[in-house]
Amino acid sequence: MLPVLYTPIHREHEPSFFFVTGRFTPAQERIDRAEQLRDAAVQAGCELVAAAEHGLGPVADVHTPDYLCFLQDGHRRWSEIPGAAPEIVPNVFAVPGLQHGYPERVVGQAGYHMQDLASPIGPGTAAAAFASANLAADAAQRVLQGAKAAYAICRPPGHHAYRERGGGVCYLNNAAIAAQLLRRQGRRVAVIDIDVHHGNGTQGIFYERSDVYFVSLHRDPTNYHPYFCGYAQERGAGAGLGYNLNLPLPAETGDDAYLAALEHACRRLAAYSPDALVISLGLDAHEHDPFKGLKVTTEGFRRIGQRLGRLGMPSVMVQEGGYDCDHIGANLVHFLDGFTGGLRA
């Protein structure tokens, strides 16, 4: 029975808005996403389990001390500023390549540690983010202890978070935390990201490393978030050259074309021959997702899960995006059904 990791602490993170095209809009990354995923997994026969506490170590093995201190204490300091808004929202950003100092004031630190205006930090955001990361760590630990697979309902998601910078509604990189924990125990690790958005933070964390192979299938970033990376020519750098594979897909790509790209990705994964796989499980490539990137059907998610299951690798599944709450539960169930069926094939 597939273990599913969930924590109610995610409810402490309740962003009041999502900023897009110059407007404040209702948050897409809502509390009910995780609740629906939990209910769907239980109804599908998965085993809902509580995560053991893994402490700060797995998170600190990926993210910098400055960034972790900012997350832990930033909202308290922000709240002490007269007239400050209820959530941290940066109004100034560090320019890449021109970061010659580190600001003392939380206003400056917010601009240093956040990529965008779309990821507000409220009073419960840090608690939820650390609890989410702990689920990923526990899922990895279960795989280390012999589970064929484990699924962590991580909210907030994580794949846009870099070592010292959050954004894209992500704060701590759950997939990278799981992968690094597996590496610490000597596993040969690959990460595959099937979210509709490129996993830019995960790529950034491992870009110059050859000990974690990163693969991402996503909407072409020439006209889609995150815009500045996720291109096919990004193959890694230094020791990591050749250990990064991006497969950008045209708008409205459907099941058959997606599965063809996934087949290419799976051949590369098999050539790398990992003994542990981390799956950044975005469900927002769905045809009805509000971000309107690709057109994968619910049945398509079953086929995706089945193909990944056939790899036969011990797998940590970490929840990323997926914002169509009318279909997110069915998409998850179809993926998990395909994945577990693939393991038996």
N, C-alpha and C positions, 0 to 999 in steps of 0.2 A: 504494500500500500504506500502510495507516494506521501511523504511527510510535507505538510504545508505549514510554514512559519508565519505567524501573524501576531501583532501587538496592538492593543487599543490606544497606546500612547500616540499613535499617528494622529488621533483626533485633536491633539493639542496644537497642531499646525493647521490653521484655518485662514489662508490668505484672503484678503478682502477684495482683491482685484487681480486682473491680468492686463498688462499694458501692451498694446499692439497698435501699429499704424497711428501712433499719436493719440490714442484714446485709452482711457481706463475702462475696461470691460469686466464682466463677472469672471471670477476665477474658473478656469477649466480644470485645474488640478484640485479636485474637491474631496472632501471626506468620504462621500458615498462611493467613490471609485473603489477604495480598499474594502469597504463593506460588501459591495456587490461581488468583488473577486473572491472574498472569503466565503460568502454564501454559495457561490457557484461551485467552488472547489469542494466544499463539504457535500453539497447535493450530488456531486459527481462521484462521491465515494472516497475522496482523499481524507487523510488523517490530519486534523488540525492539532498542532502541537505547540507548546510554549518553548521559546528559545531560552537556552542557558545564557547567563550573563558572561560576556567575554571581555569586558572592561575596555579601556581606551586603547590598548595595544594594537589591535588590528587596524583601527582608524589612524592612529599615529604612525603606523608603518607605511601609510600612503600620503597623508596630508601633513602640511608643515605646522610646526608649533604656533607660528604667528596666526595662521588661519584658524586653527582650532581654538585659540584663545579669543579671537574675534567672535567666532560663533558662540562660544560659551558665555561670554560676558558682554557682547556688543549691545544687545537689546537693553540691558540694565543701564549701560552708559548712555545710550541714545535717549532713553526715557528721562534722563536727568537734564537734557537740553531744554531750556524754556521754549515752549511752543512746538516741540517736535511732534511729528505725526505718530500715530500708534505703532507703525511698522517702520523698520529701517528700509529706506529707499534712497540709493545714492543719487547725488546731484552733480557729481564730478567723477571722472574715470581716469585711471592711470593710462598713459599713452604707451603702447608696447615699444620697448627699446629705450624708453626715456624714464625709466623708474630708478632714479638715482638715490632715493631715500625712502624711508618708511614713516608715514605720518603718525603722530601720537593721538590726534583727535579721532574719535570714532567716525566722524563725517568723512574724513580722508580715508580711513581704513575701509569704510564701506565701499568707496570707489576703487580702492586697491584690490579688494577681495571679491567684488561682484562684477559680472560681465554686463549686466543689463538692468532695466527697470522692472522686469517681469517676474522678479523673484523676491518679493517682500519678506522680511524677517520679522515675525511677530514674537510675542512673549513665549510661545510654546514651540517655535520652529526648531530651535537647537535640540530640545528634548526629543522631538519627533525624528529629527534627522539622525541623531545618535542611536535611537532605538531602531530605526530602519536599517542602519549600518550593522547593528548587532544581529539582526535577522539574517543578513547576508553572510556574516561571519559564522553564525550557527549552522546555516545550510551547508557551507563549505566544510565545517567540522563534521557534520553528519556524513558527507561524502567521504571524507578522510577515514571515518570509522566504518565504512563499508556499504553505505547506502548507494544504490544505483543512481538515484537522483533525489533532489530536494528542491522545493519551490518556496521562495521567500517573497511575501507580499510587501515589498518595500514601498513605503510612502512616507516622505517624499521620495521620488525617484532619484537617480544619481548620475546618469552617464554623461551629462554636460558639465560635471564638476571636475575641475583640474586639481592639482596638488594644493594650490593656495587660492583658488578662485571658484566661486559658485556661479550659478546662472541657469537660465533655461528651466526654471522651477526645480533645480537640483542644488544640493548643498554639500553632500558627501557622496563620493563615488562608490556606491555599493558593489558594483561589478568588479571594480579594481580592488576593493578591499577583500572580496572573496578570492580573486585570483592571486593576490599577494599572500594571503593566508595559505592557500594551496602550495604556492611556491616555497614558502618557508618550511613546508613539510616534504620538500623534495619532489613534488609532482611536476610533470611537464605539462604546461597549461596553455590552452588557447581560449580566447574570448570571441564569441560571435554575437554581434549586435543586430537584431532584426527590427528595431524601432524605425519608424518612418523618418526620423531625424538622425543624422550622423552622430555617432557617439564621440564627439570631439574631445570631451574631457578624458575618456578612457584612452583614446588614441594618444593624447598629449602625455599622459602618465607613462605609457609604455613605448613611446615613439623611438627612443634611442636604446631600447633593450631588445636583446635577442632571445630572452628566456620566457617571453609571453608573446604569442602570435595573435594579432588582433585583426578581425575581419568584420566589416560593416556593410550591410545592404540597406540602402536608404534613398530617399528622393534626392535627385541631383541638386546640389547646393548652389548652382549658378542662379537659381531663382527661389530658394527655399532655405529656411533656417537649418543650420547655423551660418550659411553664406560663405564664411571665410575658410572653411576646411571641409574635408570629405571628398576631395577630388581624387580621381583614379591615379594621378601621378604621385600622390603621397604614399611612398612605399617604406617609410622609416628613414632614420638617419643614424650615422655612426654605426655602432654595433647593431642597431636595429634595422639597418637597411635590408629590405626584403622580408621583413617580419610584420608588415602592415599592408592589408589588402582592403581597398575601398571599391565597392561596386555600386556607383551611383546609378539610379534608375530614372527614366523619364517620368514625367507627370502622368498619372492615370494608368501606370503599369498594373496589369491584372495578374491573375493566378499563374497562367502558363509562363509568361515572361519572367515573373518573379521566381518561379520554381526552376527555370533554366539558369538564372543567375545563382540561385542557391546551390544548384548542382555543381557549378563551377567552384563556389566557395567550399563545398564539402570535399571536393577532390583536393583542394589545397590543404584543407584541414587534415585529411587523411595522410597527405604527403608529409605534413609536419609531425604526425603521429603522436599527438598528446595523450596523456593518460588521465586528464581531467579537462572538462569543458565548462566554461561559464557562459550562460546564455543571457544576454540582455534582452529580456522578453517584452519588447514593446508590442502593443496591440493596436497602435494607431495607424498602421498601414491599411486598416479596414476601409472599405468603400464608403461607409457612412460616418467615418470619424470627422469631427468638426474642423480638423486641420487640413483635410482635403489634399493629401499628398499622393497617395496611391489608391488602387482599387482592388485590394485583396478581399476575397469573400470570406465568410465564416467557414465554409468548407475548405477554402484555401489554407486557413490556419491549421486545419487537420493535416493537410498534405505537408505543410512546412514542419509541423511537429513530427510527423511520421519520418520525414527524411532525416531530420536531426537525430531522432531516436535510432535510426538504422546505423548511425555512426558507432553505436555501442560504447560510448564513452561515459564514465561516471560524470554526471552533470549537475551543476548548480544553476538553477533558474532564478533570475533576479528580475522582479517586475520593474519595468520602466514606464513608458507612456501607454496611452489608450484612454480616450476621453468621451467616447460615445457610450453613455451609460445604458442605452437601450440594448446594446449588443455586446458590451465588454465581457459579461459573464459567459455568454455563449461562445464568444471567440476564445476565451481561456479554456473552457471545457473541451472544445474541439481540438485546440492545440495539445492539451494534456492527453486527450484520448489518442490522438495521432502519435504523440511521442512515446507513450507507454506501449502502444501497439507496435511501434517501430522497434522498440527494445526486444519485443518477443519475436520479431520477424527473423 
